[in-house]
Amino acid sequence: IRQCLQCKHSNKSNQSSFEFESFFICSICLETFTKTVVILPWQHNLCRKCANDIFQASNPYLPTRGGSVTSGGRLRCQSCRHEVVLDRHGFYRLQRNRLVENIIDMFKQESTRTEEQAMCQEHEEKEINIHCVTHSVPTCSMCKVFGAHQDCEVAPLKSMYQTQKTELTNGIAMMVGNNDRIQGIISQLKETGQTIENGRRQKSQVCEKKRDLNLKLAAKYKEHLERSCRTVETVIIDQTKYVFHSTSHLEKVELGYEVMDHYTVNSWREGRALRNIDFISGRKSWQ
């Protein structure tokens, strides 16, 4: 059972190590990244030389300067066939994967440091071949037998190297996964910001159109009101002119009939004659 578990652990470690190492290999030239690592929008990594070659092959008619395309064009990933449109700066606008570059620098520094410290400091003639678990430092077998690490817990250097390498690999893989998630979140935030900016721009346009419509409506209302006032004034003036014109044709009453004294008739004599008339009744005449 122990052998099976060790075999399973070894296979898992080898698989993790293979995935970790493949992360630092260019998918085009299949060589380990040296310094400049270009990351595509879909999180694929390329060395700058391969990115330049792919870009020139995809855009053969674009002008070049010093062997590099300097104007905009397209770049298609040879692994997933996705395509990205670049501006006038060409593939130089692509972002560099600083995380992978920093990890490569760390490994280079660690390799150089390991080569420099291959011999024990206490026993310069002895190679470092064990690891002190108590103090977490590499040392030699002489330090364990006769030196300062006699009472310490030690382990073979290769097994500790493999264990720490596995832990470091898992930690880096987790960092890479977190970096991918962070890049995805950043992309979503950029899209959200763009959506908000578009909404703000559309809102500004709608407000501008509404303000223009209100101004036009106010101008139309003022024009209609002025036209109505002019119409009312015209009607009043026309009615006034009509009244004046109608009254000018009426006949004026002539003066001179206020005193009627010169039209009097004296009928005194006629009245007196009528009163003196003596009428004879008819009965007496028949008698």
C-alpha positions in Angstrom: 0.0 0.0 0.0 2.8 2.4 0.9 4.5 1.7 -2.4 1.2 2.4 -4.2 0.7 5.6 -2.4 4.3 6.6 -3.1 3.8 5.7 -6.7 0.6 7.7 -6.9 2.2 10.7 -5.2 5.1 10.5 -7.5 2.9 10.4 -10.6 0.9 13.3 -9.3 4.1 15.3 -8.6 5.5 14.4 -12.0 2.2 15.5 -13.6 2.2 18.8 -11.7 5.9 19.3 -12.6 5.2 18.7 -16.2 2.2 21.1 -16.2 4.4 23.6 -14.4 7.3 23.3 -16.8 4.9 23.4 -19.9 3.7 26.8 -18.6 7.1 28.3 -19.2 7.5 26.8 -22.7 6.5 28.7 -25.8 3.7 26.8 -27.7 5.2 27.8 -31.1 9.0 27.2 -30.8 8.7 24.8 -27.8 11.6 26.5 -26.1 11.7 27.8 -22.6 11.0 31.5 -22.2 14.0 33.6 -21.7 12.9 37.1 -20.9 10.2 38.9 -22.9 6.9 37.0 -22.7 3.9 38.3 -24.7 0.5 37.4 -23.3 -2.5 37.4 -25.7 -6.0 38.6 -24.6 -7.1 35.0 -24.1 -4.2 34.3 -21.7 -1.9 32.4 -24.1 1.8 33.2 -23.8 4.3 33.5 -26.6 7.9 34.6 -26.9 8.4 37.9 -28.6 10.2 36.4 -31.6 7.3 33.9 -32.3 4.8 36.7 -31.9 6.6 38.9 -34.4 7.0 36.0 -36.9 3.2 35.1 -36.6 2.3 38.8 -37.0 4.5 39.2 -40.1 3.1 36.0 -41.6 -0.5 37.2 -41.0 0.2 40.6 -42.4 2.6 40.2 -45.3 1.6 43.5 -47.0 2.1 45.8 -44.1 5.2 48.1 -44.0 8.0 47.0 -41.8 10.9 48.7 -40.1 14.0 46.7 -39.0 12.2 43.4 -39.6 9.2 44.2 -37.4 5.7 45.3 -38.5 5.1 48.8 -37.2 1.5 49.4 -38.3 -1.8 47.8 -37.3 -3.0 44.4 -38.4 -4.2 41.1 -37.1 -2.5 38.3 -35.1 -4.0 34.8 -35.0 -3.0 32.3 -32.3 -1.6 29.1 -33.8 -2.9 27.1 -30.8 -6.5 28.1 -30.5 -6.9 30.0 -33.9 -8.3 33.0 -32.1 -7.6 36.4 -33.7 -6.8 39.8 -32.2 -6.9 43.1 -34.1 -4.0 45.5 -33.3 -3.6 49.2 -33.7 -0.9 51.1 -35.5 1.7 50.0 -32.9 1.4 46.4 -34.0 2.2 43.6 -31.7 4.3 46.0 -29.5 0.9 47.0 -28.1 0.5 43.4 -26.6 1.1 43.2 -22.9 4.0 41.4 -21.4 3.4 38.7 -18.8 5.3 40.1 -16.0 4.4 37.3 -13.7 6.0 34.6 -15.9 9.1 36.9 -16.4 9.5 37.4 -12.7 9.2 33.7 -12.0 11.8 32.9 -14.6 14.2 35.5 -13.0 13.5 33.9 -9.6 14.5 30.5 -10.9 17.6 31.8 -12.6 18.7 33.5 -9.4 17.9 30.4 -7.4 19.9 28.2 -9.8 22.9 30.6 -9.6 22.6 30.7 -5.8 22.4 26.9 -5.6 25.6 26.5 -7.7 27.4 29.0 -5.6 26.4 27.3 -2.3 26.9 23.7 -3.4 29.7 23.2 -0.7 29.1 23.3 3.0 30.2 26.5 4.7 31.5 24.7 7.9 33.2 21.9 6.0 34.3 23.4 2.7 35.5 20.0 1.4 32.0 18.4 1.9 29.1 18.8 -0.5 25.7 19.7 0.8 23.7 16.5 0.8 21.1 16.7 3.6 18.5 19.2 4.8 18.0 20.2 8.4 14.3 20.2 9.0 14.6 21.8 12.4 16.4 24.9 11.2 15.2 24.7 7.5 18.7 24.9 6.1 20.8 22.7 3.8 23.9 21.2 5.3 26.3 18.3 5.0 26.6 14.9 6.7 29.6 16.1 8.8 27.4 18.8 10.4 24.9 16.1 11.4 27.6 13.7 12.8 30.1 16.1 14.4 28.7 19.6 13.9 25.9 21.9 15.0 23.1 19.8 13.7 23.7 16.6 15.7 20.4 16.8 17.6 18.4 18.1 14.6 15.9 16.3 12.4 17.4 15.9 8.9 16.1 14.6 5.6 17.7 13.8 2.2 18.4 16.8 0.2 16.8 15.4 -3.0 13.5 14.5 -1.2 13.3 17.9 0.4 14.1 19.5 -2.9 11.3 17.5 -4.6 8.9 18.4 -1.8 9.6 22.1 -1.8 9.6 22.1 -5.6 6.1 20.5 -5.6 4.9 23.0 -3.0 6.4 25.8 -5.0 4.9 24.4 -8.2 1.5 24.2 -6.6 1.8 27.7 -5.2 2.9 29.1 -8.6 0.1 27.2 -10.3 -2.3 28.8 -7.8 -0.8 32.2 -8.4 -1.2 31.7 -12.2 -4.8 30.6 -11.7 -5.5 33.6 -9.5 -3.8 35.8 -12.1 -6.1 34.4 -14.8 -9.1 35.1 -12.6 -7.9 38.6 -11.9 -7.3 39.2 -15.6 -10.9 38.0 -16.2 -12.2 40.3 -13.5 -10.3 43.2 -14.9 -11.7 42.5 -18.4 -15.2 42.4 -16.9 -14.6 45.6 -15.0 -13.4 47.2 -18.3 -16.5 46.0 -20.1 -18.7 47.3 -17.2 -16.9 50.6 -17.3 -17.4 50.8 -21.0 -21.1 50.0 -20.6 -21.4 52.7 -17.9 -19.6 55.2 -20.2 -21.9 54.3 -23.1 -24.9 54.7 -20.8 -23.7 58.1 -19.6 -23.0 59.2 -23.2 -26.5 58.0 -24.3 -28.1 59.8 -21.3 -26.3 63.0 -22.2 -27.5 62.7 -25.8 -31.1 62.1 -24.6 -30.9 65.1 -22.2 -29.6 67.2 -25.1 -32.4 66.2 -27.4 -34.9 66.8 -24.6 -33.5 70.3 -24.0 -33.7 71.0 -27.8 -37.3 69.8 -28.0 -38.2 72.0 -25.0 -36.6 75.0 -26.6 -38.4 74.3 -29.9 -41.7 73.8 -28.1 -41.3 77.1 -26.1 -40.5 78.9 -29.4 -43.6 77.4 -31.1 -45.8 78.4 -28.2 -44.4 81.9 -28.2 -44.9 82.2 -31.9 -48.5 80.9 -31.7 -49.3 83.3 -28.8 -47.9 86.3 -30.8 -49.9 85.2 -33.8 -53.1 84.9 -31.7 -52.5 88.4 -30.2 -52.0 89.9 -33.6 -55.2 88.3 -34.9 -57.2 89.6 -31.9 -55.8 93.1 -32.4 -56.6 93.0 -36.1 -60.2 91.9 -35.4 -60.6 94.7 -32.8 -59.3 97.3 -35.2 -61.5 96.0 -38.0 -64.6 96.1 -35.8 -63.8 99.6 -34.7 -63.3 100.8 -38.3 -66.6 99.1 -39.2 -68.5 100.9 -36.4 -67.0 104.2 -37.3 -67.8 103.6 -41.0 -71.4 102.6 -40.2 -72.2 105.6 -37.9 -70.8 108.0 -40.5 -73.8 107.2 -42.9 -76.6 108.0 -40.3 -78.6 111.2 -41.0 -78.1 113.9 -38.4 -81.2 115.4 -36.6 -81.6 119.0 -37.8 -82.2 121.6 -35.2 -85.1 124.2 -35.1 -88.0 122.1 -33.9 -87.5 122.7 -30.2 -90.0 125.8 -30.1 -93.5 125.4 -31.9 -95.0 128.9 -31.0 -95.1 130.2 -34.5 -97.3 127.2 -35.5 -100.3 128.0 -33.1 -103.9 128.7 -34.4 -106.4 131.0 -32.6 -109.8 129.3 -32.7 -111.5 131.5 -30.1 -114.1 133.0 -32.4 -115.0 129.7 -33.9 -115.6 128.2 -30.4 -117.8 131.1 -29.4 -119.9 130.7 -32.5 -120.3 127.0 -31.8 -121.5 127.7 -28.3 -124.1 130.2 -29.4 -125.8 127.8 -31.8 -129.3 126.8 -30.6 -130.4 123.4 -31.8 -134.2 122.6 -31.9 -135.1 119.2 -30.8 -137.2 117.0 -33.2 -140.2 116.3 -30.9 -141.1 119.9 -30.6 -141.0 120.4 -34.4 -143.4 117.6 -35.0 -145.8 119.1 -32.6 
